[in-house]
Amino acid sequence: MSGRAVPLSGRATAVSGVSLGTALLLAFTGTTAGAAQHAPRTERVSTAADGTQGDGASSAAVTTPNGRYIAFRSSATNLVPEGVTHPGTYSYIRDLTTGKVTKIEQALSTPRLSADGRWATYTDWPSRTMNVFLSDLSTGTRIQVGAPGGRDASAQPDISADGRYIAYRWLGHPQFPTRIDLYDRLTGARETVSAGPQDSTRDMDKPSISGDGRRVAYQDNGTGDVWVADRATGAQTEADDGTPSTVVQLSANGRVLVMDSADGSYVRDLGTGRVQHFPGIRVLAVSPDGRRLLTRDADANLTLRDLDGGREIPVGHGSATAGSLSAHGRSVVYSTVDADVVPGDTNGMYDVFQWRSS
């Protein structure tokens, strides 16, 4: 790859994390107090197809942009008719349109899904080393996409919207630094997208890919720098604004990058260079269009925020991860142990829920 772009300019703007309550809920959703049919609704996702609640904890959920498919991890034994082969935590994918629940027994991480829910990428431990795999959920076939060498390993996969490109962290022999590689499902080709230094103490980590597969964000664990690789131009652009940071998520449109730091979260618009700083709260995810954020405060309150206008609405209480927002922020998936989110929640476990704005 050629060129290292000059770090983007733009001073960080501090943003308060104060909740605005019901009035902003109405403003955000465009409803009136009497329009009950437009009120947000929440349903539990981590159940069996017939609605039976799980007998184990569920968490770490991600969603497709249309909010139809939800992938999550669970220690429940009763979410699918075949049960589990031995106690442990497994990965599941739920189709909210049909109610079908699919178990991916080999997955050691929450599967990352293509936009249509057909392709799922995840880590597995098939032999001596951990590696990244890709499953075609329509046929049941799967292939190993990461680190073809017998001693090499790979992890932390992320997938493009069409399921063609999978970015992942390559972990070779201990004497070499880790790097970010990318696999092309159509051609079978692999390429290195990170331009990490030769110093073995500075490892590249946490890839996040844009929907079209053109841009990949990643971090340098040694320096705390965050970079964005543009595969079309070969440019490597530093995006961290000078603060040691870690990657949270690159929006699917490749425009907005969310980063964590010791003093809160930073959100950079890669088009304009504008940086917004969220002190005292964490930004957990960004919507595919880069317009809305999911934040969490010190009391574990989850809030959906309009990045441009600053409008906020409460979502729930609990935890969430990158990939938890659907298109335009219309739905959020999160996990909580709270028993008052939906009626009939009596298992006393963490469950996964989907909140929808309308």
C-alpha positions in Angstrom: 0.0 0.0 0.0 1.2 3.5 -0.7 1.1 6.7 1.4 0.3 7.6 5.0 -2.2 10.5 5.0 -1.7 13.4 7.3 -3.9 13.1 10.4 -7.3 14.6 9.9 -7.8 18.0 11.5 -10.7 19.2 13.6 -11.0 19.9 17.3 -13.1 17.6 19.5 -16.5 19.0 20.6 -17.5 17.9 24.1 -21.0 16.6 24.3 -23.1 16.1 27.4 -24.7 12.8 28.2 -27.9 14.2 29.9 -31.1 12.3 29.1 -33.9 14.4 27.7 -36.8 12.1 28.6 -40.2 11.7 27.1 -40.4 15.1 25.3 -37.4 14.2 23.2 -38.7 10.7 22.6 -41.7 12.2 20.9 -39.5 14.6 18.9 -37.1 11.9 17.9 -39.8 9.5 16.6 -42.0 12.2 15.1 -45.0 11.1 17.1 -47.6 12.8 19.2 -48.7 11.9 22.7 -51.8 10.3 21.4 -50.2 8.2 18.7 -49.8 5.1 20.8 -49.3 3.0 17.7 -46.0 4.7 17.1 -44.7 4.1 20.6 -41.4 2.1 20.9 -41.9 -1.6 21.6 -39.5 -4.2 23.0 -39.5 -7.9 22.6 -37.3 -10.7 24.0 -35.1 -12.3 21.3 -33.3 -15.0 23.3 -36.2 -17.5 23.4 -37.0 -20.7 21.6 -39.1 -20.5 18.4 -42.2 -21.2 20.4 -41.4 -18.4 22.9 -40.1 -20.6 25.7 -37.6 -18.5 27.7 -34.0 -19.6 27.9 -32.7 -21.5 30.9 -29.3 -19.8 30.7 -28.0 -16.3 30.2 -27.8 -14.6 26.7 -25.8 -11.6 25.6 -23.5 -10.0 23.0 -26.1 -9.5 20.3 -25.7 -8.0 16.9 -28.3 -7.2 14.2 -28.6 -7.0 10.5 -29.4 -3.5 9.1 -33.1 -4.4 8.5 -33.4 -5.7 12.1 -34.6 -9.1 11.0 -31.7 -11.4 12.0 -30.2 -11.2 15.5 -27.1 -13.2 16.4 -26.1 -13.7 20.1 -24.3 -15.9 22.6 -26.2 -18.0 25.1 -25.6 -20.7 27.8 -29.2 -21.8 27.5 -29.8 -25.4 26.6 -33.4 -25.2 25.3 -33.4 -22.6 22.5 -33.4 -25.2 19.7 -35.0 -28.7 19.6 -31.7 -30.5 19.4 -30.5 -28.9 22.6 -26.7 -28.8 23.2 -24.1 -31.5 23.2 -22.5 -30.4 26.4 -22.8 -27.5 28.8 -21.3 -24.3 27.6 -22.0 -21.1 25.7 -23.1 -21.3 22.0 -24.0 -18.9 19.2 -27.5 -18.5 17.9 -29.2 -16.6 15.1 -32.9 -15.7 15.3 -35.0 -14.8 12.4 -37.6 -12.4 13.8 -39.9 -12.8 10.8 -40.3 -16.6 11.0 -39.2 -17.0 14.6 -36.7 -19.7 13.6 -33.6 -20.1 15.8 -30.4 -21.6 14.4 -27.5 -22.8 16.5 -24.0 -22.5 15.2 -22.3 -24.9 17.5 -18.8 -24.3 16.3 -18.8 -20.6 16.7 -16.7 -19.3 19.6 -17.8 -15.7 19.1 -21.0 -13.9 18.2 -21.4 -14.4 14.4 -21.1 -11.2 12.3 -23.8 -11.3 9.6 -24.1 -10.1 6.1 -27.0 -7.6 5.5 -29.3 -10.3 4.1 -28.5 -12.7 7.0 -27.1 -15.4 4.6 -23.4 -15.2 5.5 -22.0 -15.5 9.0 -18.4 -15.2 10.1 -17.0 -16.2 13.4 -14.0 -17.8 15.2 -13.6 -21.5 15.8 -10.9 -23.8 17.3 -10.8 -26.7 14.8 -7.4 -28.0 15.8 -4.3 -26.5 17.4 -5.1 -22.8 16.6 -8.1 -20.5 16.6 -9.3 -19.4 13.1 -11.9 -17.5 11.3 -14.7 -19.3 9.4 -17.5 -18.3 7.0 -20.8 -20.1 6.9 -23.4 -20.0 4.2 -26.6 -20.3 6.2 -28.6 -21.1 3.2 -26.7 -24.2 2.3 -25.0 -25.1 5.6 -21.5 -25.1 4.0 -18.5 -23.4 5.7 -15.0 -22.5 4.8 -11.9 -21.3 6.7 -11.1 -17.8 5.6 -8.3 -16.8 8.0 -4.7 -17.7 8.3 -4.3 -20.8 6.1 -0.9 -21.7 7.6 -0.9 -24.6 10.0 0.7 -22.7 12.8 -1.0 -19.3 12.2 -4.2 -18.2 13.8 -6.9 -15.5 13.2 -9.7 -13.9 15.2 -12.0 -10.9 15.4 -13.7 -11.1 12.0 -16.0 -8.5 10.6 -18.0 -8.8 7.3 -19.0 -6.5 4.5 -22.7 -6.0 3.8 -22.8 -8.5 0.8 -20.7 -11.1 2.7 -17.9 -10.9 0.1 -15.2 -9.4 2.3 -14.1 -10.6 5.7 -11.5 -8.5 7.7 -9.8 -10.2 10.6 -6.8 -10.1 12.9 -4.0 -12.4 11.8 -1.9 -13.9 14.6 1.3 -15.6 13.3 4.3 -17.0 15.0 5.0 -15.1 18.3 8.1 -13.5 16.7 5.9 -11.6 14.2 3.5 -8.6 14.9 -0.2 -9.2 14.4 -1.8 -7.6 11.4 -5.2 -7.0 9.8 -5.9 -9.2 6.7 -8.9 -9.4 4.4 -10.4 -12.4 2.6 -12.3 -12.1 -0.7 -15.0 -14.8 -0.8 -15.5 -14.5 -4.6 -11.8 -14.7 -5.6 -10.4 -16.6 -2.6 -7.6 -13.9 -2.4 -6.2 -12.6 0.8 -4.5 -9.2 1.4 -3.0 -7.3 4.3 -4.8 -4.0 4.8 -2.8 -2.8 7.9 0.5 -1.0 7.4 1.8 -1.9 10.8 5.5 -1.2 11.7 8.1 -4.0 11.7 8.5 -3.6 15.5 7.0 -6.8 16.9 5.7 -5.1 20.1 3.2 -3.0 18.1 0.3 -5.3 17.1 -2.6 -4.3 14.9 -6.0 -5.1 16.4 -9.8 -4.8 16.2 -10.7 -4.5 12.5 -14.0 -2.9 11.5 -15.1 -3.0 7.9 -17.4 -0.7 5.9 -20.4 -2.1 4.2 -18.8 -2.1 0.7 -15.5 -3.5 2.0 -13.5 -0.5 0.8 -12.5 0.8 4.2 -11.2 -1.0 7.3 -10.5 0.7 10.6 -8.1 -0.8 13.1 -5.9 0.1 16.0 -2.2 0.0 16.9 -1.9 -1.6 20.3 1.6 -0.2 20.8 1.0 3.5 20.2 -2.8 3.8 20.7 -3.2 5.1 17.2 -6.3 4.3 15.2 -6.1 4.0 11.4 -8.4 3.7 8.5 -7.2 1.9 5.4 -8.8 2.8 2.1 -8.4 -0.3 -0.2 -9.3 1.7 -3.3 -6.6 4.3 -2.9 -4.1 2.5 -0.7 -4.1 5.4 1.8 -3.7 4.9 5.5 -5.3 7.7 7.5 -4.8 8.3 11.2 -8.1 9.0 12.8 -7.5 9.2 16.6 -7.1 12.9 17.1 -4.0 12.4 19.1 -5.6 10.6 22.0 -4.7 6.9 22.7 -7.8 5.1 21.5 -9.4 1.8 20.6 -11.8 1.0 17.7 -15.4 0.6 18.6 -17.1 0.5 15.1 -16.9 2.0 11.6 -20.3 2.8 10.2 -21.4 0.7 7.3 -21.3 3.7 4.9 -17.6 4.1 5.9 -18.1 7.7 7.0 -18.3 7.7 10.9 -15.7 6.1 13.2 -16.4 5.5 16.9 -13.4 5.2 19.2 -12.9 4.7 23.0 -10.3 6.3 25.2 -9.6 6.8 28.9 -11.6 10.0 29.0 -14.7 8.9 27.1 -15.7 8.2 23.5 -14.7 10.0 20.3 -16.7 10.1 17.1 -15.0 11.2 13.9 -16.7 12.1 10.7 -14.1 10.9 8.2 -15.6 13.1 5.5 -15.3 16.5 7.3 -12.8 15.6 10.0 -15.1 16.8 12.7 -14.6 15.0 16.1 -17.2 14.9 18.9 -16.1 14.0 22.4 -18.5 12.2 24.8 -17.0 12.5 28.3 -18.4 10.3 31.0 -20.3 8.0 28.7 -19.4 5.3 26.3 -20.6 5.1 22.7 -21.3 1.4 22.1 -22.4 1.4 18.4 -23.1 3.5 15.4 -26.0 3.1 13.0 -25.2 1.9 9.4 -25.8 5.4 8.0 -23.6 7.0 10.7 -26.3 9.3 12.0 -27.3 7.7 15.3 -25.3 6.4 18.3 -26.0 4.0 21.1 -24.5 5.3 24.4 -24.2 3.9 27.9 -23.7 5.9 31.1 -22.2 5.0 34.4 -25.5 3.6 35.6 -25.8 1.3 32.5 -28.6 3.3 31.0 -28.7 2.9 27.2 -29.6 5.9 25.1 -30.1 6.4 21.4 -28.7 9.7 20.2 -29.1 11.7 17.0 -25.5 12.6 16.2 -26.3 15.7 14.3 -29.1 17.2 16.4 -28.2 15.8 19.8 -31.7 14.4 20.4 -31.9 11.5 22.8 -34.3 8.7 23.7 -34.0 6.1 26.4 -33.7 2.5 25.1 -33.2 0.4 28.2 -30.8 -0.6 30.9 -28.0 -3.1 30.4 -25.2 -3.7 27.9 -24.7 -3.8 24.1 -22.0 -4.1 21.6 -20.8 -2.8 18.2 -23.3 -4.0 15.5 -26.3 -3.6 17.8 -28.0 -0.8 15.7 -30.1 -1.4 12.6 -30.5 1.0 9.7 -31.3 4.6 10.8 -31.2 3.4 14.4 -34.8 2.1 14.1 -34.0 -0.9 16.3 -31.4 -1.7 19.0 -30.5 -5.1 20.4 -29.1 -5.3 24.0 -29.0 -7.6 27.0 -30.1 -7.1 30.5 -31.0 -9.0 33.7 -33.9 -6.7 34.4 -37.2 -8.7 34.7 -39.6 -5.9 33.9 -38.8 -5.3 30.2 -41.5 -7.7 28.9 -44.2 -9.7 30.7 -43.4 -13.3 31.8 -39.7 -12.8 32.3 -39.1 -15.1 35.2 -35.8 -16.9 34.4 -33.7 -14.5 36.4 -31.1 -14.5 33.6 -29.6 -12.0 31.2 -31.7 -12.0 28.1 -31.4 -10.4 24.7 -34.1 -7.8 23.7 -34.8 -5.8 20.6 -36.1 -2.3 21.0 -37.9 -0.8 18.0 -38.7 2.9 17.5 -42.0 2.2 15.8 
